[in-house]
Amino acid sequence: MKKVVLFLVLTLMAGLALTGCSQNDSGNAEATTTQDVATEAANNDAKDDADDASATTTEQAASTTAENTNSGSYDFSSYEERIDAVTKEVNDAKTSSNSSTNQDRFFDLKQKIDAIDDDLDSLDDTFEHAYESGDMNFDTYKSRERSIEKLEDQLDLAEDALENKFGIDD
């Protein structure tokens, strides 16, 4: 009887020890190449565009009116250009067999990505302060906030591609 109980306890312990330790590769694989990341980005952009298109005409008209009457629309093109440039650098970056060289390349590009991210955060704080002080209405603030979020999403994709390319998860 003791042997049966001991066998059951050991079997139960072994089953519990192995639970949650297996890999689940069904659809949870992370993009491993810049092409996978780009495809993922295109799918996300298409979904975002579909979500944006489903907004009501009244809401869009109110947002446009608010932007025009409240300090005008903001030009994000300099941030878009910087993000495009760093994304191109990430895509063009070559890995080497020397881990030190790879690490240096990774951190140089990571530093550029972080600098753009810091600038976007600062801009976001500026808009938030303008809204809280009453210098900007809510619709304009939310519109600019969404624009910043889209730029940050693009920057995150570039960072993911960088991490995947060099095999470094920062």
N, C-alpha and C positions, 0 to 999 in steps of 0.2 A: 504494500500500500504506500509506503514511504517513497519507493522508487517511482511509482506512478505520479504522485504529487510533485516530486522533484522534477520529473520529466516534463510535466505540464507547466510548472513554474519557469523552467529553463526555456521551454518553447515559447511561452508568453513573453519572457524577457527578450529573447532573440527577435521575436516579431516586432516588439515595441522599439527595440534598438534600430532596426532596419527601416522602420516607418519614417517617411519624410527624408530619407537619405538618398533616394533615387533621383536621377535626372529626368526631367520632363522636357523632351525636345519637341513636343507637338505644338508648334505655333508660337513658342515663347523664345525662339532664337533671336538674338539681337543682330541687327544689321552689321555685317563684318567688313563690307567694302564701301568705298565712297559711292559706288553705283547703287548699292542697296540703300544707303542713306538718302541719296538723291531721289530714288524711286519712292521711298517712304515720304520724303518731303513733298513730292509731287502729289501723292495721294492725300496727304494732310492738307495741302494747299487747295486741292480740288474740293475736299470736304468743307474747308473754311469758306471757299467761294460759294458753295451751295448753301451753307448756313447764312452767309451774308445776303445771298439773293433771296432768301426766304423772308427777310425782314420786310415789314410793311412799308408801303410807299409813304404813308404819313410820317412814320418814324424817320425815314431817310430825308424827307423834305424838312422836317424840324431840325435834324442834325445839320443839314446843309445851311439852313437859314441861321442857325446858331453860330456856325463857323464863320459865316460871312459878316454877321453883326457883332461878333465878339472877338476882336483882335485879328480877324481873318484866319485863313487856314495856315497851318505850319508846314514848312518844306522839310521833309525827312530825307531828301535825296542825298545829302552828304553822308548820312548814316548808311543808306542803302549802298552807296558806292564803296564805302569802307568795308561793309560786310561782304559785298561781292568780291572785293580785292582779297580779303583774307580767306574767303572760301576758295578762290582760285589758287591761292598759295598752298592751302591745305591739300587740294586735289592734285597739284603739281609736285608736292613734296615727295621726295624719294627716300625710301628706307635703306639702311645700310646694314652690313653684317656686324658693324661695330656698335655695340649697345650705347657707348658713351656719345657717339655721334648722333644716334637716334634720339637719345635723351635730350641733347642740346637742341636739336631741330624741333622736337616736341615742345619744349619749354619756351623756345623763341616764338613759335606760333601761338602757343597757349597764352603767352603774355600779350600778344596783339589782340587776341579774342577777348581777354579780360579787360583790356583798356577800352575797347568799344563797349563792352557790357557796363563798365563803370560809367562811361559817358551817357549811356542810355538811362542808367539808374539816376544819375544826376539830373538829366532832362525830365525824367518822370517826377522827381522830387520838386523840380521847379514848377511843373504844371500843377502838381498837387497843391503846392503853396499858393499859386495864383488862384486856384479854385477855392481854397479855404479862406483866402483873404477877400473873396468876392470880385476879383479882377477877371474871372473867367466863369462862364455858366457851366452847368452840369453836362449838357449835351456836348459842348466843345471839349470839356475835360475827358469825358468817356470816349469820344472819338479819337482823341490824341492818345489816350491810354491804350485803346485797341491797336492803334498803329505801332506803338512802342512794343506791345506784346508780340505782334507779328514779326517785328524786327528781331526781338529777342529769341523767338522760335527759330528764325533762320540762323541766328548766331549759335543756338544750341545744336542745330543740325551740323554746322561746321565743326563745332567742338566734338560732337559724337564721332564724326568722320575722322577727325584728328586722332582721337583716342583709339578708334578701331584700326586705323592705319599703322600706328606705332605700337599698338598692344599695351598702352599705358592707360589705366583708368584713374584719373585724378579726382 
